[in-house]
């Protein structure tokens, strides 16, 4: 069954269940009880004293469209050898947490994943992005990936091809269509693109005009319709809050769907979920911001990178003691529907793996890590840009540029009413983002203080070394003179003995 159809059916059944419930259950009081019960029993709400110390397992909670793929390929894969990476499946746990054989888990799974992990031995890191920009980026990426299927003559052909690829790559690769939330958002947009293309062909319309890429009805679903669809409301809006709270439609918590939909029906109950998400941010080892990219990357190197390097150096297990199945490790983060793009995606992955293996042979330092990161993001961005341009040609002129200045110009064409609606639909995410900014500022101050202390100690050692050199010389000189005198005295005695004989 099409995942988008399944999702629509689930949403409809839940909403109908709430609507057809008894008068008491339809009231605010019922939902308040449901949400409060969940919030009071939500695990891992206490902030640990040692939260700044890296534990045995690093869980990278990858929020979609925050730049997390860059961190994974250009930081984490440089730090952790492949043998220490957990088998990666974005929708299903494929390793036994009671027998941990890995040190890094990177996934789009929400915080409910922690219910499967050893909590006291797991550190969590994540990155947040301004909610309005994240909605734009989610829309753009949905269109970009779905447009790749337009090489096919019709939707049936595209769907069959996806089925064949999944059967062929099962157990060997994770494609975009296997990853939450894209396994819902891309098929939904793909179906829409084919329907609009078929309509244009049927009407005989060829010429498409317009300057606003976010509102081209003939080519692609306009942004204002996208954000109001039930699928977008269930997955995208306030998605960061729900993901960090562990309440997405991909959650391991049995009560997650009821809690989430109660919050959707009664917005004021969202504050209870928001408080849970805030506490979980408080307990994380690192919280980055997409907008403050440079400072976030530097801080990641100082806070996370330095501890990983130190931990792996001190580990007796090293790289050799863990053997995982490489076929399960394989991942095609942006695998394409046509053969040419699939080869490109595979090549990107192999290059990343090669760089990681080479980096793991040397003695990694934070400085080397940051140099490697700069080179890696340049290569990765070029690859992503080429793929993006190639894909969006199929929905021209509804193109979204990755270049920041031009992209901002395109987004400014979106009406104020649409922007205001996005903010309203993401009220929890907006508040959580502001909270994350405060955490980020605290991290920055703490990192700056630690760096200042380290630098001061280094300067003291350096300066004391220069001034104490002569002291060491004067202390060592008498010892040397005594040794020389003793050597001469012994030789003199030997010569005297020889003469007497």
C-alpha positions in Angstrom: 0.0 0.0 0.0 1.2 3.5 -0.8 2.7 5.0 2.5 0.9 8.3 1.9 -2.5 6.5 1.6 -1.7 4.6 4.8 -0.8 7.8 6.6 -4.0 9.5 5.4 -6.0 6.6 6.6 -4.4 6.6 10.0 -4.9 10.3 10.4 -8.5 10.0 9.4 -9.2 7.1 11.7 -7.7 8.9 14.7 -9.6 12.1 14.0 -12.8 10.2 13.5 -12.2 8.3 16.7 -11.8 11.5 18.6 -14.8 13.1 16.9 -17.1 10.1 17.4 -16.0 9.5 21.0 -18.3 10.2 23.9 -19.1 13.8 24.8 -16.7 13.6 27.7 -13.9 12.4 25.4 -14.5 15.1 22.9 -14.0 17.7 25.6 -10.7 19.5 26.3 -10.6 17.7 29.7 -10.1 14.3 28.1 -7.2 15.4 26.0 -5.7 17.3 28.8 -5.7 14.2 30.9 -4.1 12.2 28.1 -1.3 14.7 27.5 -0.6 15.3 31.2 -0.4 11.6 31.9 2.2 11.2 29.1 4.2 14.3 30.1 4.4 13.2 33.7 5.6 9.7 32.8 7.9 10.8 29.9 11.4 9.2 30.5 14.7 11.0 30.8 13.4 14.4 31.9 16.0 14.9 34.7 19.1 16.8 33.6 22.2 14.8 34.5 25.1 16.5 36.2 27.6 14.9 33.8 25.7 15.9 30.6 28.8 17.6 29.3 30.8 14.4 29.3 30.5 12.0 26.3 29.2 8.6 27.2 29.7 5.3 25.5 27.1 5.7 22.8 26.6 8.9 20.8 23.0 9.3 19.4 22.8 11.9 16.7 19.1 12.8 16.6 19.0 14.0 13.0 16.2 16.5 12.5 15.4 16.8 8.7 16.6 19.8 6.8 18.9 21.1 9.4 22.2 20.3 7.7 22.6 17.1 9.6 23.8 15.1 6.6 26.8 17.4 6.5 27.6 16.7 10.1 27.2 13.0 9.6 29.5 12.7 6.6 32.0 15.5 7.4 32.3 15.1 11.2 31.0 11.8 12.5 32.3 9.5 9.8 35.7 11.2 10.2 35.7 10.5 13.9 34.2 7.0 14.1 35.6 4.1 12.1 32.9 2.2 10.3 33.3 -0.7 12.6 32.0 1.4 15.5 29.0 2.7 13.6 25.6 1.1 14.5 23.7 -0.6 11.7 21.8 2.3 10.2 18.1 2.0 9.5 16.0 5.1 9.7 12.8 3.4 10.5 13.7 0.2 12.3 16.1 -0.7 15.1 18.4 -3.4 13.7 20.8 -4.0 16.6 20.4 -5.3 20.1 21.0 -2.4 22.6 21.4 -4.9 25.4 24.7 -6.0 23.7 26.1 -2.7 22.4 28.8 -3.3 19.8 28.7 0.2 18.4 29.4 3.8 19.5 27.6 5.9 17.0 23.9 5.9 16.0 22.7 8.5 13.5 19.1 8.5 12.5 15.9 10.5 11.8 14.2 8.4 14.5 12.7 10.6 17.2 13.6 10.7 20.9 11.5 7.6 21.6 14.5 5.7 20.3 16.0 6.3 23.7 13.6 3.7 25.1 15.6 1.1 23.1 19.0 2.4 24.2 21.0 2.2 27.5 20.0 5.7 28.8 22.9 6.1 31.3 25.4 5.2 28.6 24.0 7.4 25.8 24.8 11.0 24.9 22.4 12.8 22.5 23.3 15.6 20.1 21.1 17.5 17.6 20.8 20.5 15.4 17.9 22.9 15.1 16.8 25.3 12.4 14.5 28.3 12.3 11.0 26.8 11.8 10.0 29.0 8.8 13.2 28.1 6.9 12.8 24.5 7.8 9.3 24.4 6.3 10.5 26.0 3.1 13.4 23.6 2.9 11.1 20.6 3.5 8.8 21.7 0.7 11.7 22.3 -1.7 13.3 18.9 -0.9 10.0 17.1 -1.3 9.7 18.7 -4.8 13.3 18.0 -5.7 13.3 14.3 -4.9 9.8 13.7 -6.4 10.8 15.5 -9.6 13.5 12.8 -10.2 10.8 10.4 -11.0 9.5 12.5 -13.9 11.9 10.7 -16.2 9.3 8.0 -16.3 6.3 8.2 -18.8 3.8 7.8 -16.0 3.3 7.3 -12.3 2.7 3.5 -12.7 6.1 3.1 -14.3 7.8 5.1 -11.6 6.1 3.1 -8.8 7.1 -0.2 -10.3 10.7 0.9 -10.7 10.8 1.9 -7.0 9.6 -1.6 -6.1 12.2 -3.2 -8.2 15.0 -1.1 -6.7 13.8 -1.8 -3.2 13.8 -5.5 -3.8 17.2 -5.4 -5.4 18.8 -3.3 -2.6 17.0 -4.8 0.3 19.5 -5.2 3.2 22.2 -3.4 1.2 21.1 0.2 1.0 18.8 2.8 2.7 17.3 5.1 0.1 15.5 8.4 0.6 12.2 6.6 0.2 13.0 4.4 3.2 13.7 7.3 5.5 11.2 9.1 7.7 9.7 11.6 6.9 10.5 11.3 3.2 8.9 7.9 2.8 5.6 9.8 3.3 6.3 13.3 1.8 8.1 12.2 -1.4 5.4 9.7 -2.7 2.7 12.3 -1.9 4.6 15.0 -3.9 5.4 12.5 -6.7 1.8 11.6 -7.2 0.9 15.3 -7.3 3.7 16.1 -9.9 2.5 13.4 -12.2 -1.1 14.5 -11.9 -0.3 18.0 -12.8 2.0 16.9 -15.7 -0.8 14.7 -17.1 -3.3 17.6 -16.8 -1.0 19.9 -18.8 -0.6 17.2 -21.5 -4.3 16.6 -21.6 -5.1 20.3 -22.0 -2.3 20.8 -24.6 -0.7 23.6 -22.5 3.0 24.0 -23.0 3.9 27.4 -21.9 4.2 28.1 -18.2 4.6 31.6 -16.9 5.3 33.0 -13.4 8.1 34.4 -11.2 7.1 32.9 -7.9 8.5 29.3 -7.7 6.4 28.6 -4.6 3.1 29.3 -6.4 3.1 27.6 -9.8 -0.2 25.7 -9.8 0.3 24.1 -13.3 3.6 22.5 -12.4 3.8 21.8 -8.7 1.6 22.0 -5.6 1.8 25.6 -4.3 3.3 26.1 -0.9 0.1 27.5 0.6 -1.7 24.2 -0.3 1.2 22.1 0.8 1.3 23.5 4.3 -2.4 23.0 4.8 -2.6 19.4 3.7 -3.3 16.8 6.6 0.0 15.1 5.8 2.0 18.3 6.4 0.0 19.1 9.5 0.7 15.7 10.9 4.4 15.4 10.0 6.0 18.8 9.3 4.4 21.5 11.5 5.9 21.6 15.0 7.8 18.6 13.8 11.0 19.4 15.8 9.1 19.6 19.0 7.4 16.3 18.4 10.6 14.7 17.2 12.5 15.7 20.3 9.5 14.8 22.5 9.4 11.4 20.8 5.8 11.9 19.4 6.2 11.6 15.6 4.1 9.2 13.6 7.4 7.1 13.6 7.5 6.9 17.4 8.2 3.8 19.6 5.8 5.2 22.2 2.4 3.5 21.9 0.5 6.6 23.1 2.3 9.0 20.7 -0.5 9.2 18.1 -3.2 10.1 20.6 -1.0 12.6 22.4 0.0 14.3 19.1 -3.5 14.6 17.8 -4.8 15.9 21.1 -2.2 18.7 20.8 -3.3 19.3 17.2 -6.9 19.6 18.4 -6.1 21.8 21.4 -3.1 24.0 20.8 -2.8 25.1 24.4 -1.9 21.5 25.4 1.2 21.9 23.3 2.9 23.7 26.1 3.1 20.4 28.1 4.9 18.7 25.1 7.1 21.8 24.7 8.3 21.6 28.3 9.3 17.9 27.8 11.2 18.9 24.6 13.0 21.7 26.4 14.1 19.4 29.2 15.5 16.9 26.7 17.4 19.7 25.0 18.8 20.7 28.4 20.2 17.2 28.9 21.9 16.9 25.5 25.7 17.0 25.0 25.5 19.4 22.2 22.8 21.5 20.5 23.7 23.2 17.2 22.0 25.9 15.0 21.8 25.7 11.3 21.8 29.5 10.9 25.0 29.9 12.9 26.8 27.3 10.9 30.4 28.4 11.4 30.2 28.7 15.2 28.1 25.5 15.4 30.8 23.5 13.5 33.6 24.9 15.6 31.7 24.2 18.8 30.9 20.6 17.6 34.6 20.0 17.1 35.5 21.4 20.5 32.7 19.8 22.5 32.0 16.5 20.7 35.0 16.0 18.4 37.6 16.4 21.1 35.9 14.0 23.5 35.4 11.3 20.8 39.1 11.5 19.9 40.1 11.2 23.5 37.6 8.4 24.1 38.7 6.3 21.2 42.4 6.8 22.0 41.9 5.6 25.5 39.7 2.7 24.4 41.3 -0.7 24.4 38.8 -1.9 21.8 40.0 0.5 19.2 38.9 -0.2 15.7 39.5 -3.9 15.5 37.3 -5.4 18.2 34.0 -4.6 16.5 32.9 -6.3 13.3 29.6 -5.2 11.8 28.0 -6.2 8.6 29.1 -3.7 5.9 26.0 -4.5 3.9 23.9 -3.1 6.7 26.1 -0.1 6.9 25.6 0.9 3.3 23.4 3.9 2.8 22.4 6.0 -0.2 21.1 9.1 1.5 19.7 10.6 -1.7 19.4 7.5 -3.9 17.8 8.3 -7.2 15.1 6.6 -9.3 17.1 6.4 -12.5 20.3 4.4 -13.1 22.6 7.4 -13.7 21.7 9.1 -10.4 21.9 5.9 -8.5 25.5 5.5 -9.7 26.3 9.1 -8.6 24.8 8.5 -5.2 26.8 5.3 -4.8 30.0 7.1 -5.8 29.3 9.9 -3.2 29.0 7.2 -0.5 32.1 5.4 -1.6 34.2 8.6 -1.6 32.9 9.3 1.9 33.9 5.9 3.1 37.3 6.1 1.6 38.0 9.5 3.3 36.8 8.1 6.6 39.1 5.0 6.4 42.1 7.2 5.5 41.4 9.6 8.4 41.1 6.8 10.9 44.6 5.6 10.1 46.3 8.7 11.4 46.3 10.5 14.8 43.3 12.7 14.6 43.2 16.0 16.4 40.5 18.7 16.6 42.6 20.8 14.2 42.9 18.1 11.6 39.2 17.3 12.1 38.2 20.9 11.3 40.5 21.0 8.2 39.0 17.7 7.0 35.5 19.1 7.6 36.1 22.2 5.5 37.3 20.1 2.6 34.4 17.7 3.0 31.6 20.2 3.0 32.9 21.8 -0.1 32.8 18.5 -2.0 29.4 17.5 -0.5 27.8 20.9 -1.4 29.0 20.7 -5.0 27.5 17.2 -5.3 24.2 18.3 -3.8 24.0 21.3 -6.0 24.5 19.4 -9.2 21.9 16.8 -8.2 19.5 19.6 -7.2 19.9 21.5 -10.5 19.5 18.3 -12.6 16.3 17.4 -10.7 14.6 20.8 -10.7 15.0 21.2 -14.5 12.1 18.7 -14.8 9.8 21.2 -13.0 11.1 24.3 -14.6 10.4 27.2 -14.1 9.4 26.2 -10.6 13.1 26.1 -9.6 14.5 26.8 -6.1 18.1 27.9 -6.0 20.5 26.8 -3.3 22.3 30.1 -3.5 21.5 32.0 -0.4 20.9 35.5 -1.8 18.7 34.3 -4.7 16.9 31.9 -2.5 16.0 34.7 -0.1 14.7 36.8 -3.0 12.4 34.0 -4.1 11.1 33.5 -0.6 10.4 37.2 -0.2 7.8 36.8 -3.0 5.8 34.5 -0.7 2.9 36.5 0.7 2.9 37.7 4.3 -0.3 35.7 5.0 1.4 32.5 4.0 4.4 33.3 6.2 2.2 34.2 9.1 0.3 30.9 8.7 3.6 28.9 8.7 4.5 30.7 12.0 1.1 29.9 13.5 1.3 26.3 12.5 4.8 26.0 14.0 4.2 28.0 17.2 5.8 25.3 19.4 8.9 25.0 17.2 9.3 28.7 17.2 9.4 28.8 21.0 11.7 25.7 21.1 14.1 27.3 18.6 14.4 30.4 20.9 15.1 28.1 23.8 17.8 26.3 21.8 19.4 29.6 21.0 19.8 30.2 24.7 21.4 26.8 25.2 23.7 27.5 22.2 24.8 30.8 23.8 25.5 29.0 27.1 27.6 26.4 25.2 29.5 29.1 23.5 30.4 30.8 26.8 31.4 27.5 28.4 33.5 26.5 25.4 35.1 30.0 25.3 36.0 29.7 29.0 37.4 26.3 28.7 39.5 27.4 25.7 40.7 30.4 27.6 41.8 28.2 30.6 43.5 25.8 28.3 45.3 28.6 26.4 46.4 30.1 29.7 47.9 26.9 30.9 49.7 26.4 27.6 51.1 29.9 27.9 52.2 29.3 31.4 54.0 26.1 30.4 55.6 27.8 27.4 56.8 30.9 29.3 58.0 28.9 32.3 59.9 26.6 30.0 61.9 29.6 28.7 62.7 31.1 32.0 63.6 27.8 33.7 66.0 26.6 31.0 69.1 28.2 32.6 68.0 26.9 36.0 68.0 23.3 34.7 71.4 23.9 33.1 73.0 25.1 36.3 71.5 22.2 38.3 72.6 19.7 35.8 76.2 21.1 35.3 77.6 20.0 38.7 76.3 16.5 38.1 78.1 16.4 34.8 81.4 17.7 36.4 81.2 15.1 39.1 80.7 12.3 36.5 83.7 13.6 34.5 85.9 13.8 37.6 84.9 10.3 38.7 85.7 9.0 35.2 89.1 10.6 35.1 89.9 9.4 38.7 89.0 5.8 37.8 91.2 5.9 34.7 94.1 7.4 36.7 93.9 4.6 39.3 94.0 1.9 36.5 97.1 3.4 34.9 98.8 3.5 38.4 98.0 -0.2 38.9 99.5 -1.1 35.6 102.8 0.7 36.4 103.2 -1.1 39.8 102.8 -4.5 38.2 
